[in-house]
């Protein structure tokens, strides 16, 4: 990935590779594909020569239609039960801001809510997060469920009141679109490159990577049922219009034909 955050990870190695090989390879491309306009703009300082194509990732909507019956995930996890549910579903990695999320959840002081953290992670980092949960006295309100597969993952998305992704960097964020396809509003960081589309469509919120800001926004979204319901009404039509793979495939067919004939 060509954004500043990614290039600053192992910075020296990436700068050497960019100078000796990658820039040359990229400049020989017919075009460079970006999944969002934000991702394209973040790469502009590299001054690459090929034209940019902005085309999103998508989802197979047949996986979400018909949706699972509500309550299946909650039935499988009695600790969630009927409580309001905040869901993080992604790789459990420092890049994803899970530590910030736990602190923000504590700040939001949602005494009746549960935070479900779903996804695979290295044991050392999971242990760190577990210690963080204990320090904030959240043992009964934060649930680590590991990786969810297939239909079970959609059951979790359907049962969630709010999906959260406070990543330090996401070129797109396919889990965000999957949450919306399940009818669940989202709250994401402003470093998830789809954040402008989310806010513009009214299907969720976006906040800076700050514990106070994220915690306050989390509290607002979870306490305001009308806010969530208004966003929820827009989620599925928004995904169907912009992120259905069938429409994106037609877009790519047109792009390829244009370049083949140029």
C-alpha positions in Angstrom: 0.0 0.0 0.0 1.2 3.4 -0.9 -0.2 5.6 1.8 2.1 7.4 4.3 1.1 5.2 7.3 2.0 2.0 5.4 5.2 3.4 4.0 6.3 4.5 7.5 6.1 0.9 8.8 9.7 -0.6 8.3 10.3 2.8 6.7 14.0 2.3 5.6 13.4 -1.0 3.9 10.3 0.3 2.1 12.0 3.4 0.9 15.0 1.4 -0.5 12.6 -0.9 -2.3 10.5 2.0 -3.6 13.6 3.7 -4.9 15.3 0.6 -6.4 12.4 -1.2 -7.9 8.8 -0.5 -7.0 8.6 3.1 -8.4 9.9 1.8 -11.8 7.4 -1.0 -11.9 4.5 1.2 -11.0 5.5 3.8 -13.5 5.3 1.1 -16.3 1.7 0.2 -15.4 -1.1 1.3 -17.7 -3.0 2.5 -14.6 -3.0 2.1 -10.9 -6.2 0.9 -9.1 -7.3 2.6 -5.8 -10.3 1.4 -3.9 -11.3 4.9 -2.7 -10.6 8.5 -3.6 -8.9 8.9 -0.2 -6.5 6.1 -1.0 -5.7 7.7 -4.3 -5.1 11.1 -2.7 -2.8 9.7 -0.1 -0.6 8.3 -2.8 -0.3 11.6 -4.7 2.9 12.7 -3.0 4.7 9.8 -4.7 4.0 11.5 -8.1 3.5 8.3 -10.0 3.0 8.7 -13.7 0.1 6.2 -14.5 -3.5 7.4 -14.4 -5.5 6.4 -11.3 -8.6 4.2 -11.4 -10.9 4.5 -8.4 -13.2 1.5 -8.1 -14.3 0.0 -4.7 -14.2 -3.5 -3.4 -17.5 -5.2 -3.2 -19.6 -7.9 -1.5 -21.6 -10.8 -2.8 -25.1 -9.7 -1.7 -26.4 -13.2 -2.1 -24.5 -14.1 1.1 -26.7 -11.5 3.0 -30.0 -12.3 1.4 -31.9 -13.7 3.1 -30.2 -12.6 6.3 -29.9 -14.9 9.3 -32.7 -14.8 11.8 -32.0 -12.3 14.5 -30.9 -13.7 17.9 -28.8 -16.6 16.7 -25.5 -15.2 17.7 -26.9 -14.0 21.0 -28.3 -17.5 21.7 -24.9 -19.0 21.2 -23.3 -16.5 23.5 -25.4 -16.2 26.7 -23.0 -13.6 28.1 -24.3 -11.3 25.4 -27.9 -12.2 25.9 -30.3 -9.3 25.3 -27.7 -6.6 26.2 -26.9 -3.8 23.7 -24.0 -5.1 21.6 -21.0 -3.3 20.1 -19.1 -5.5 17.6 -15.5 -5.4 16.4 -15.0 -8.0 13.7 -11.5 -8.0 12.1 -8.0 -9.2 12.6 -7.1 -8.5 16.3 -3.9 -6.6 15.6 -2.4 -3.3 16.9 -3.1 -1.7 13.6 -6.8 -2.1 14.1 -6.9 0.0 17.2 -8.4 -2.6 19.5 -6.6 -1.2 22.5 -8.0 2.3 21.8 -11.4 0.7 21.4 -11.3 -0.9 24.8 -10.3 2.4 26.4 -13.0 4.2 24.5 -15.6 1.6 25.6 -14.6 2.2 29.2 -14.9 6.0 28.7 -18.4 5.7 27.1 -19.5 4.1 30.4 -22.2 2.0 28.8 -23.0 -0.1 31.8 -25.7 -2.1 30.1 -23.7 -2.9 26.9 -21.2 -5.6 25.9 -18.3 -5.2 23.6 -17.7 -8.3 21.4 -14.2 -8.6 19.9 -14.2 -11.2 17.1 -11.2 -12.2 15.0 -7.9 -14.0 15.1 -4.9 -12.6 16.9 -1.5 -13.5 18.2 -1.6 -14.7 21.8 0.8 -12.1 23.1 -1.4 -9.2 21.9 -4.5 -10.9 23.1 -3.0 -11.2 26.6 -2.2 -7.5 26.5 -5.7 -6.7 25.6 -7.0 -9.0 28.4 -4.9 -7.2 30.9 -6.3 -3.9 29.6 -9.8 -5.2 30.1 -9.0 -6.1 33.7 -7.5 -2.7 34.4 -10.6 -1.0 33.3 -12.8 -3.4 35.2 -14.6 -4.6 32.1 -14.3 -8.3 32.6 -18.0 -8.9 32.4 -18.6 -6.5 29.5 -15.9 -7.5 27.0 -16.1 -10.8 25.2 -13.4 -12.3 23.0 -15.0 -14.9 20.7 -12.1 -15.6 18.3 -12.5 -15.9 14.5 -16.0 -16.3 13.1 -16.5 -18.1 9.8 -19.2 -18.0 7.1 -22.7 -17.6 8.2 -21.7 -17.3 11.9 -19.9 -14.1 11.1 -23.1 -12.6 9.5 -25.1 -13.7 12.5 -22.9 -11.6 14.7 -23.2 -8.6 12.3 -27.0 -8.9 12.3 -27.3 -9.1 16.1 -24.9 -6.1 16.7 -26.4 -2.7 17.5 -23.2 -1.0 16.2 -20.2 -2.2 14.3 -16.9 -0.5 15.2 -13.5 -0.3 13.4 -11.0 2.2 15.0 -8.1 1.3 12.7 -4.9 3.3 12.4 -5.0 2.6 8.6 -7.4 0.8 6.2 -7.2 1.3 2.5 -10.8 0.3 2.2 -12.3 -1.8 5.1 -14.4 -4.6 3.6 -15.8 -5.6 7.1 -17.4 -2.1 7.2 -19.4 -2.9 4.0 -20.3 -6.3 5.3 -21.7 -4.8 8.5 -23.8 -2.4 6.4 -25.0 -5.2 4.2 -26.2 -6.9 7.3 -28.2 -3.8 8.2 -25.9 -2.6 11.0 -24.7 1.0 11.3 -21.0 1.6 11.8 -18.6 3.8 13.7 -15.1 4.0 12.3 -12.0 6.0 12.6 -11.1 8.7 10.1 -8.2 6.6 9.0 -10.5 4.0 7.4 -10.4 5.3 3.8 -14.1 4.7 3.3 -15.1 7.1 6.1 -16.1 10.0 3.8 -18.6 7.7 1.9 -20.0 6.4 5.2 -20.6 9.8 6.7 -21.9 11.3 3.4 -24.5 8.5 3.1 -25.6 8.8 6.7 -25.0 5.1 7.4 -22.6 5.7 10.3 -20.1 8.0 12.0 -16.4 8.7 11.7 -14.1 10.2 14.4 -10.4 10.9 14.9 -8.1 8.3 16.5 -8.5 9.6 20.0 -9.8 7.8 23.0 -12.0 10.7 24.2 -13.4 11.4 20.7 -14.1 7.7 20.0 -15.6 7.1 23.5 -17.9 10.1 23.3 -19.1 9.1 19.8 -19.6 5.5 20.9 -21.7 6.7 23.8 -23.8 8.9 21.5 -24.5 6.2 19.0 -25.3 3.5 21.6 -27.6 5.8 23.7 -29.5 7.2 20.8 -31.7 4.5 19.3 -33.2 7.0 16.8 -29.8 7.8 15.4 -29.0 4.1 14.9 -32.4 3.4 13.4 -32.1 6.3 10.9 -28.7 5.0 9.8 -29.9 1.4 9.7 -32.7 2.3 7.3 -30.1 3.5 4.7 -27.5 0.7 5.1 -28.7 -2.0 2.7 -29.8 0.4 -0.1 -26.4 2.1 0.2 -24.5 -1.2 -0.2 -26.7 -2.4 -3.1 -26.1 0.8 -5.0 -22.3 1.1 -4.5 -20.8 -2.2 -3.4 -22.6 -5.0 -5.2 -19.9 -7.1 -7.0 -22.2 -7.5 -10.0 -22.2 -3.7 -10.7 -18.5 -3.4 -9.9 -17.7 -6.3 -12.4 -19.6 -4.4 -15.1 -17.5 -1.3 -14.2 -14.3 -3.3 -14.5 -15.4 -4.7 -17.9 -15.8 -1.2 -19.2 -12.4 -0.2 -17.8 -10.6 -3.1 -19.3 -12.2 -2.5 -22.7 -11.2 1.1 -22.6 -7.5 0.2 -21.9 -7.5 -2.6 -24.5 -8.8 -0.3 -27.2 -6.5 2.6 -26.3 
